[in-house]
Amino acid sequence: MHHLLDDAEAAAPDATAVRDADGVWSYRQLALYSRAFARWLKERGVRRGDRVALQVPTGRKLVAMFYGASRCGAVFVPINPAMKAFHLRHVLDNAQPSLIVADEASADKLGEAGAETVEQVSDLWARVEELKSLGADFTDPDVRPDDVATFVYTSGSTAVPKAVVCPHAQVTFATRALTRALGYRSDDVVLCRFPMSWDYGLYKVLMTCAVRCEVVLAERDSDLTILRRMRELGVTVVPLVPSFATMIVTLATREGGEQAPVRMFTNTGAALPKATMEALRAHFPGARVVRQYGQTEAKRITVMPPEEDTERPGSVGLPLPGTQVVILDAEGDPVPVGEVGEIVAAGPHVMPGYWRTPEATAGAFRPDPVTGRLRLHTGDYGRFDTDGYLYFEGRRDDMFKRKGIRMSTTEIEAAALDVPGVRAAAAVPPGETHDLVLFAECDLDPGALRKELARRLEPAKVPAVFRVLETFPLTQHGKNSRQELLRLLDLLDGGAK
């Protein structure tokens, strides 16, 4: 994986590699710092295959530590700085890192979670600077493509985070395939608001390196100044989740005037409302809004070709180059074109499984009965059109029957997002104590929202309970927090009958 950086250093040593709130490094500087950190790790006794856990804000130093760990053959284990002690205990017990690095703000939390020794960035970086000044190279300790490069902890549908094992070969393949599919360019400036503990943020570091362009790590930037920073830096590519997209539209509407020269927005996490996509195009003339579908377990599965961003509404695109996607029924057989089944992905981007979680691994990662190659059973449902474009229809957990009709939360949320004024929506399937519920972030009253849904959905699919929120509870990655919505449901209603 660090060979991506070495190639960038050789081809464009003085090009801007990474920028954060405190400064900027060229590819030469980033490579030197990564080698210095690799030497520091070696001094600390870190060996090939050891896990190195880091609870550090996403910035230039974390990027250097990422590539430095790769040079050592160590496993980079980024931990979201927002993760609390409850989940930290599980992560540390699961990863069993040989070394833990943190900033001052995270050190105490790690101690509460049971970490006995924590290296603070403020203490170790002086030695990294010294090693960098020596200018000595770092010899690659025979890092192989099938060695594990990183763990990405994802909660999914489980109570505690589980680590997706990401080898060098799968990570570099996904990086190159994505940059081709999205058309990243060497003159791009990519704004990244997401932590490297999430693969959406992690791969922005890799993808920009693969094409020798600049990544702006803006996780710590103020929401109120983000548009100004985008203009000042000439940002051309902006990865989004719906909450961030809504914020950009709100700020751009309020501020007006000329915006940054954005040529492409990419979206993941959940579908963007049609009105939000249209507003992004209006405020950033010429910008494409690219739909994607994927899971950390294979990084990305499909991408809508950027030049087709306004075509085939609802489609999440074509499989990545060099990969395959099939739609299977409950018996594991392919379904005809247009029919809904489970999305199953195969190819060099499919990861080998979850770390020390054999049952979950066996459920999601299964051999192809014909070829024996590992395939990812996503647990998501979708369909193909006649031209091979994928349409996402919802997760297995989102599918349910109500009044004898099978439906999904995804289609109900899509109908809600089609209502003018609805900025976010989340449907909660019927449970023991409540009927079908819709949460919406909008300025409409529940009665008006019900009427709009009744115009768009069959009677059985119209929720029984509507709850309007001023703002949606979000996960650490900016997605709708279903667990928090369920808690709100109990608090507001004691269970909504």
C-alpha positions as CSV (number, residue, x, y, z in Angstrom):
1,M,0.0,0.0,0.0
2,H,2.9,2.4,0.8
3,H,4.1,1.8,-2.8
4,L,1.3,4.1,-3.9
5,L,3.1,6.9,-1.9
6,D,6.6,5.9,-3.2
7,D,5.3,6.0,-6.8
8,A,3.7,9.5,-6.1
9,E,7.0,10.7,-4.6
10,A,9.0,9.5,-7.6
11,A,6.6,11.0,-10.1
12,A,5.5,14.3,-8.4
13,P,7.7,14.9,-5.4
14,D,6.8,18.6,-5.1
15,A,3.1,18.3,-5.7
16,T,0.8,19.0,-2.8
17,A,-0.1,15.7,-1.1
18,V,-2.1,16.5,2.0
19,R,-3.4,19.7,3.7
20,D,-5.0,20.1,7.1
21,A,-5.9,23.0,9.3
22,D,-2.3,23.4,10.4
23,G,-0.4,23.2,7.2
24,V,0.5,21.3,4.0
25,W,3.0,18.7,2.9
26,S,4.3,17.7,-0.5
27,Y,4.6,14.1,-1.6
28,R,8.3,14.2,-0.8
29,Q,7.6,15.5,2.8
30,L,4.8,13.0,3.4
31,A,7.1,10.1,2.3
32,L,9.9,11.3,4.5
33,Y,7.7,11.5,7.5
34,S,6.2,8.1,6.8
35,R,9.7,6.6,6.7
36,A,10.6,8.3,10.0
37,F,7.5,7.0,11.7
38,A,8.3,3.5,10.4
39,R,11.7,3.8,12.0
40,W,10.1,5.0,15.2
41,L,7.8,1.9,15.2
42,K,10.8,-0.3,14.6
43,E,12.6,1.3,17.6
44,R,9.5,0.5,19.7
45,G,9.7,-3.2,18.7
46,V,6.8,-3.3,16.3
47,R,7.0,-6.2,13.9
48,R,5.3,-7.4,10.8
49,G,1.7,-8.4,11.6
50,D,1.5,-6.4,14.8
51,R,-1.5,-4.2,15.3
52,V,-1.0,-0.5,15.9
53,A,-4.1,1.3,17.2
54,L,-4.4,5.0,16.8
55,Q,-7.0,7.3,18.2
56,V,-5.9,10.5,16.6
57,P,-7.7,13.2,14.7
58,T,-7.5,12.9,11.0
59,G,-4.6,15.2,9.8
60,R,-1.2,15.1,8.2
61,K,0.5,13.2,11.0
62,L,-2.1,10.4,11.0
63,V,-1.6,10.0,7.2
64,A,2.2,9.7,7.8
65,M,1.6,7.2,10.5
66,F,-0.8,5.3,8.2
67,Y,1.9,4.9,5.5
68,G,4.6,4.3,8.1
69,A,2.7,1.4,9.6
70,S,2.3,0.0,6.1
71,R,6.1,0.1,5.6
72,C,6.7,-1.9,8.7
73,G,4.1,-4.5,7.7
74,A,2.1,-3.5,10.7
75,V,-1.7,-3.4,10.8
76,F,-3.0,0.1,10.9
77,V,-6.0,0.2,13.3
78,P,-7.6,3.7,13.2
79,I,-10.1,4.4,16.0
80,N,-12.7,7.2,15.6
81,P,-11.8,9.9,18.2
82,A,-15.4,10.1,19.1
83,M,-15.6,6.5,20.1
84,K,-16.5,6.1,23.8
85,A,-14.9,3.8,26.4
86,F,-17.8,1.2,26.1
87,H,-16.9,0.4,22.5
88,L,-13.2,1.1,23.0
89,R,-12.9,-1.8,25.4
90,H,-14.2,-4.2,22.8
91,V,-12.0,-2.8,20.0
92,L,-8.8,-3.1,22.2
93,D,-9.8,-6.6,23.3
94,N,-10.5,-7.7,19.7
95,A,-7.5,-6.1,18.0
96,Q,-5.0,-6.7,20.9
97,P,-2.6,-4.0,19.6
98,S,1.0,-4.2,20.5
99,L,1.2,-0.4,20.4
100,I,-1.4,2.4,21.0
101,V,-1.0,6.0,19.9
102,A,-3.3,8.8,20.9
103,D,-3.6,12.5,21.1
104,E,-3.9,14.2,24.5
105,A,-7.7,14.3,24.4
106,S,-8.0,10.5,23.7
107,A,-5.4,9.2,26.1
108,D,-7.6,9.3,29.2
109,K,-10.5,7.6,27.4
110,L,-8.1,4.8,26.3
111,G,-7.0,4.4,29.9
112,E,-10.6,4.1,31.0
113,A,-11.0,1.4,28.4
114,G,-8.2,-0.6,29.8
115,A,-5.2,0.5,27.8
116,E,-2.1,0.1,30.1
117,T,0.3,2.1,28.0
118,V,-0.5,4.9,25.5
119,E,2.0,6.7,23.4
120,Q,1.0,10.4,22.9
121,V,1.6,12.0,19.6
122,S,2.9,15.2,21.3
123,D,5.6,13.1,22.9
124,L,6.7,10.8,20.1
125,W,6.7,13.4,17.3
126,A,9.9,15.0,18.4
127,R,11.7,11.7,17.8
128,V,9.9,11.4,14.4
129,E,11.2,14.8,13.4
130,E,14.7,13.8,14.5
131,L,14.6,10.6,12.5
132,K,13.3,12.6,9.5
133,S,16.2,15.0,9.7
134,L,18.6,12.1,9.6
135,G,17.2,11.3,6.1
136,A,17.8,7.6,6.4
137,D,15.6,5.3,4.3
138,F,13.5,2.5,5.7
139,T,13.9,-1.0,4.3
140,D,10.7,-2.8,3.4
141,P,10.5,-5.8,5.6
142,D,9.2,-8.1,2.9
143,V,5.6,-6.8,3.0
144,R,3.5,-9.1,0.8
145,P,0.2,-8.3,-1.0
146,D,-1.8,-10.7,1.1
147,D,-0.5,-9.2,4.4
148,V,-3.1,-7.3,6.3
149,A,-2.8,-3.5,5.8
150,T,-5.6,-2.2,8.1
151,F,-8.6,-3.0,10.2
152,V,-11.7,-0.9,9.6
153,Y,-14.2,-1.2,12.5
154,T,-17.8,-1.1,11.4
155,S,-20.8,-1.6,13.6
156,G,-23.2,-2.8,10.9
157,S,-26.1,-4.6,12.5
158,T,-24.2,-5.9,15.5
159,A,-24.1,-4.5,19.1
160,V,-20.3,-4.0,19.0
161,P,-17.9,-3.0,16.2
162,K,-16.4,-5.7,14.2
163,A,-13.1,-5.3,12.2
164,V,-13.1,-5.8,8.5
165,V,-9.7,-7.3,7.6
166,C,-8.2,-5.3,4.7
167,P,-5.1,-6.8,3.0
168,H,-2.8,-4.7,0.9
169,A,-3.9,-6.4,-2.4
170,Q,-7.6,-5.7,-1.9
171,V,-7.0,-2.1,-0.7
172,T,-4.8,-1.2,-3.6
173,F,-7.1,-2.8,-6.2
174,A,-10.1,-1.0,-4.8
175,T,-8.2,2.3,-4.8
176,R,-7.1,2.0,-8.4
177,A,-10.5,0.8,-9.6
178,L,-12.3,3.7,-7.9
179,T,-10.0,6.4,-9.2
180,R,-10.7,5.0,-12.7
181,A,-14.4,4.7,-12.3
182,L,-14.7,8.2,-10.8
183,G,-12.2,9.8,-13.1
184,Y,-9.9,11.4,-10.4
185,R,-7.3,13.7,-12.0
186,S,-3.9,14.9,-11.0
187,D,-5.2,18.5,-10.8
188,D,-8.0,17.7,-8.4
189,V,-8.3,19.1,-4.9
190,V,-10.4,16.7,-2.9
191,L,-12.1,17.9,0.3
192,C,-12.5,15.1,2.9
193,R,-14.6,15.8,6.0
194,F,-14.6,12.2,7.2
195,P,-12.2,10.4,9.7
196,M,-9.7,7.8,8.5
197,S,-11.4,5.4,10.9
198,W,-14.2,5.2,8.3
199,D,-13.2,3.7,4.9
200,Y,-14.8,6.7,3.1
201,G,-12.2,8.9,4.7
202,L,-9.3,6.4,4.5
203,Y,-9.7,5.8,0.8
204,K,-9.7,9.5,0.0
205,V,-6.1,9.5,1.2
206,L,-5.2,6.5,-1.0
207,M,-7.1,7.6,-4.1
208,T,-5.6,11.1,-4.1
209,C,-2.2,9.5,-3.7
210,A,-2.8,7.1,-6.6
211,V,-3.3,10.1,-9.0
212,R,-0.9,12.5,-7.3
213,C,-3.5,15.1,-6.4
214,E,-4.3,17.0,-3.2
215,V,-6.5,15.9,-0.3
216,V,-7.8,18.5,2.1
217,L,-8.5,16.9,5.5
218,A,-11.2,19.1,6.9
219,E,-12.6,17.1,9.7
220,R,-11.8,19.8,12.2
221,D,-12.9,22.8,10.1
222,S,-15.9,24.8,11.3
223,D,-19.1,24.2,9.5
224,L,-19.6,27.9,9.1
225,T,-16.3,28.4,7.2
226,I,-16.3,25.3,5.1
227,L,-17.6,26.9,1.9
228,R,-15.0,29.7,2.2
229,R,-12.3,27.2,2.6
230,M,-13.5,25.3,-0.4
231,R,-13.4,28.5,-2.5
232,E,-9.9,29.5,-1.2
233,L,-8.4,26.1,-2.0
234,G,-10.1,25.6,-5.3
235,V,-11.8,22.3,-4.2
236,T,-13.0,20.2,-7.2
237,V,-14.2,17.0,-5.6
238,V,-16.4,16.7,-2.5
239,P,-17.4,13.3,-1.0
240,L,-20.8,13.5,0.7
241,V,-23.2,11.9,3.0
242,P,-26.8,13.3,3.1
243,S,-26.3,15.4,6.3
244,F,-23.2,17.1,4.8
245,A,-24.9,17.7,1.5
246,T,-27.8,19.3,3.2
247,M,-25.4,21.6,5.2
248,I,-23.6,22.6,2.0
249,V,-26.9,23.5,0.3
250,T,-28.1,25.5,3.3
251,L,-24.9,27.5,3.5
252,A,-24.7,28.1,-0.2
253,T,-28.3,29.3,-0.3
254,R,-27.6,31.6,2.6
255,E,-24.3,33.0,1.4
256,G,-24.9,33.1,-2.3
257,G,-22.3,34.4,-4.7
258,E,-19.6,32.4,-6.5
259,Q,-18.8,29.0,-5.1
260,A,-15.8,26.7,-5.3
261,P,-15.1,25.1,-8.7
262,V,-16.5,21.7,-7.7
263,R,-16.8,19.3,-10.7
264,M,-18.0,16.3,-8.8
265,F,-19.8,15.4,-5.6
266,T,-19.8,11.7,-4.6
267,N,-22.4,10.2,-2.3
268,T,-22.6,7.2,0.0
269,G,-24.3,6.3,3.3
270,A,-27.8,6.9,2.0
271,A,-29.5,8.2,-1.0
272,L,-29.6,12.0,-1.5
273,P,-33.0,13.6,-1.9
274,K,-33.7,14.7,-5.5
275,A,-34.1,18.3,-4.3
276,T,-30.7,18.2,-2.6
277,M,-29.0,16.9,-5.8
278,E,-30.8,19.6,-7.9
279,A,-29.7,22.3,-5.4
280,L,-26.1,21.1,-5.5
281,R,-26.1,21.3,-9.3
282,A,-27.7,24.8,-9.2
283,H,-25.2,26.2,-6.7
284,F,-22.2,24.5,-8.4
285,P,-22.8,24.7,-12.1
286,G,-21.4,21.9,-14.1
287,A,-20.9,19.6,-11.0
288,R,-21.8,16.0,-11.3
289,V,-23.6,14.3,-8.4
290,V,-22.4,10.6,-8.4
291,R,-24.3,7.8,-6.8
292,Q,-22.4,4.8,-5.4
293,Y,-23.1,1.6,-3.6
294,G,-20.8,-0.5,-1.4
295,Q,-19.8,-2.0,1.9
296,T,-16.5,-1.8,3.8
297,E,-16.3,-5.6,3.2
298,A,-15.5,-4.8,-0.5
299,K,-15.0,-1.1,-0.2
300,R,-17.1,-0.1,-3.2
301,I,-19.3,-2.3,-5.4
302,T,-20.9,-0.1,-8.0
303,V,-20.4,3.5,-9.2
304,M,-22.7,5.5,-11.5
305,P,-20.5,6.8,-14.4
306,P,-20.1,10.5,-13.6
307,E,-21.2,11.5,-17.1
308,E,-24.5,9.7,-16.5
309,D,-25.3,11.3,-13.2
310,T,-28.7,12.6,-14.3
311,E,-29.7,9.3,-16.0
312,R,-31.5,6.2,-14.7
313,P,-33.0,7.8,-11.5
314,G,-32.6,5.4,-8.6
315,S,-29.7,3.4,-10.1
316,V,-26.4,3.1,-8.1
317,G,-24.4,2.4,-11.2
318,L,-22.2,-0.3,-12.7
319,P,-19.8,-2.8,-11.0
320,L,-16.3,-1.6,-10.5
321,P,-13.9,-2.6,-13.3
322,G,-12.6,-6.1,-12.8
323,T,-15.4,-7.1,-10.4
324,Q,-18.7,-9.0,-10.7
325,V,-22.1,-8.6,-9.1
326,V,-24.9,-11.2,-9.2
327,I,-28.4,-11.1,-7.8
328,L,-29.4,-14.3,-6.0
329,D,-32.7,-15.7,-4.7
330,A,-33.1,-17.4,-1.3
331,E,-31.8,-20.7,-2.7
332,G,-28.7,-19.1,-4.0
333,D,-29.7,-19.1,-7.7
334,P,-29.5,-16.1,-10.0
335,V,-32.8,-14.3,-10.6
336,P,-34.0,-12.9,-14.0
337,V,-33.2,-9.3,-14.9
338,G,-35.5,-6.9,-13.2
339,E,-36.3,-9.2,-10.2
340,V,-35.2,-8.4,-6.7
341,G,-32.7,-10.6,-4.8
342,E,-29.6,-10.4,-2.6
343,I,-26.7,-8.5,-4.0
344,V,-23.6,-10.7,-4.0
345,A,-20.2,-9.3,-5.1
346,A,-17.0,-11.0,-6.2
347,G,-13.6,-9.8,-7.3
348,P,-10.2,-8.7,-6.1
349,H,-11.8,-6.1,-3.8
350,V,-13.6,-8.6,-1.6
351,M,-11.9,-8.7,1.8
352,P,-11.3,-12.1,3.5
353,G,-13.5,-11.6,6.5
354,Y,-13.8,-10.1,10.0
355,W,-11.0,-10.3,12.6
356,R,-11.7,-13.0,15.2
357,T,-15.4,-13.1,14.4
358,P,-15.8,-16.5,12.6
359,E,-19.6,-16.8,12.6
360,A,-20.1,-13.4,11.0
361,T,-17.3,-14.2,8.5
362,A,-18.9,-17.5,7.5
363,G,-22.3,-15.7,7.1
364,A,-21.1,-12.9,4.8
365,F,-18.1,-14.4,3.0
366,R,-18.9,-17.6,1.2
367,P,-17.2,-19.5,-1.6
368,D,-18.8,-19.5,-5.1
369,P,-20.2,-23.0,-5.5
370,V,-18.9,-23.1,-9.1
371,T,-15.5,-21.4,-9.0
372,G,-14.7,-21.6,-5.2
373,R,-13.8,-17.9,-5.2
374,L,-14.8,-16.0,-2.1
375,R,-18.0,-13.9,-2.6
376,L,-19.5,-11.2,-0.4
377,H,-23.1,-11.8,0.5
378,T,-24.1,-8.2,1.3
379,G,-27.5,-8.8,3.0
380,D,-28.7,-6.0,0.7
381,Y,-31.4,-6.4,-1.9
382,G,-31.4,-5.0,-5.4
383,R,-32.1,-5.6,-9.1
384,F,-30.4,-5.1,-12.4
385,D,-31.9,-3.4,-15.5
386,T,-31.3,-4.8,-19.0
387,D,-28.2,-2.8,-19.3
388,G,-26.5,-4.1,-16.2
389,Y,-27.1,-1.1,-13.9
390,L,-27.8,-1.9,-10.3
391,Y,-30.8,-0.6,-8.3
392,F,-30.6,-0.8,-4.5
393,E,-33.9,-1.9,-2.8
394,G,-32.9,-2.2,0.8
395,R,-31.3,-4.3,3.5
396,R,-32.5,-7.7,4.7
397,D,-33.1,-6.0,8.0
398,D,-35.2,-3.3,6.3
399,M,-37.6,-5.8,4.6
400,F,-40.8,-6.6,6.4
401,K,-44.4,-7.5,5.9
402,R,-47.3,-5.3,6.9
403,K,-51.0,-6.0,6.2
404,G,-49.8,-8.9,4.1
405,I,-47.6,-6.9,1.8
406,R,-43.8,-7.1,1.6
407,M,-42.1,-3.7,1.7
408,S,-38.9,-2.1,2.8
409,T,-38.0,1.0,4.8
410,T,-35.9,2.2,1.8
411,E,-38.9,2.6,-0.5
412,I,-40.8,4.5,2.3
413,E,-37.9,6.8,2.9
414,A,-37.5,7.4,-0.8
415,A,-41.1,8.5,-1.0
416,A,-40.7,10.8,2.0
417,L,-37.6,12.4,0.5
418,D,-39.6,13.1,-2.7
419,V,-41.9,15.4,-0.7
420,P,-40.7,19.1,-1.1
421,G,-39.3,20.3,2.2
422,V,-38.2,17.0,3.6
423,R,-34.5,17.1,4.3
424,A,-34.1,13.7,5.9
425,A,-36.3,10.6,6.6
426,A,-36.0,7.3,8.4
427,A,-38.7,4.6,8.6
428,V,-38.8,2.2,11.5
429,P,-40.5,-1.2,10.8
430,P,-43.4,-2.4,13.0
431,G,-42.3,-3.9,16.3
432,E,-43.9,-5.4,19.4
433,T,-44.8,-2.0,20.8
434,H,-45.3,0.2,17.7
435,D,-46.6,0.2,14.2
436,L,-44.7,1.5,11.2
437,V,-43.2,4.9,12.1
438,L,-41.6,7.6,9.9
439,F,-39.2,10.2,11.3
440,A,-38.7,13.2,9.1
441,E,-36.6,16.4,9.3
442,C,-38.8,19.0,7.7
443,D,-41.0,22.0,8.3
444,L,-44.3,20.2,7.5
445,D,-46.7,19.1,10.2
446,P,-47.3,15.4,10.6
447,G,-50.8,15.6,9.0
448,A,-49.5,17.3,5.8
449,L,-46.7,14.7,5.6
450,R,-49.2,11.9,5.9
451,K,-51.2,13.3,3.0
452,E,-48.1,13.6,0.8
453,L,-47.1,10.0,1.6
454,A,-50.6,8.7,0.8
455,R,-50.2,10.3,-2.7
456,R,-47.0,8.4,-3.3
457,L,-47.5,5.0,-1.6
458,E,-50.0,2.1,-1.4
459,P,-52.2,2.4,1.6
460,A,-50.4,-0.5,3.5
461,K,-47.1,1.3,3.1
462,V,-48.2,4.6,4.6
463,P,-46.8,4.8,8.1
464,A,-49.2,4.8,11.0
465,V,-47.1,7.2,13.1
466,F,-45.3,10.3,12.0
467,R,-42.7,12.2,14.1
468,V,-41.2,15.5,12.8
469,L,-37.7,16.4,14.1
470,E,-35.8,19.7,13.9
471,T,-32.6,17.8,13.4
472,F,-31.8,14.1,12.9
473,P,-29.6,12.1,15.3
474,L,-26.5,11.0,13.4
475,T,-23.9,8.4,13.8
476,Q,-20.2,9.3,14.0
477,H,-20.0,9.0,10.2
478,G,-23.0,11.3,9.5
479,K,-25.5,8.6,8.8
480,N,-29.0,8.4,10.4
481,S,-28.7,6.8,13.8
482,R,-31.5,4.2,13.9
483,Q,-30.6,3.2,17.5
484,E,-31.1,6.7,18.6
485,L,-34.4,7.0,16.7
486,L,-35.7,3.9,18.5
487,R,-34.7,5.4,21.8
488,L,-36.5,8.6,20.8
489,L,-39.5,6.6,19.9
490,D,-39.7,5.1,23.3
491,L,-39.0,8.5,25.0
492,L,-41.7,10.3,23.0
493,D,-44.4,7.7,23.1
494,G,-43.5,5.0,25.5
495,G,-43.9,2.9,22.3
496,A,-46.0,4.3,19.5
497,K,-49.2,2.3,19.1
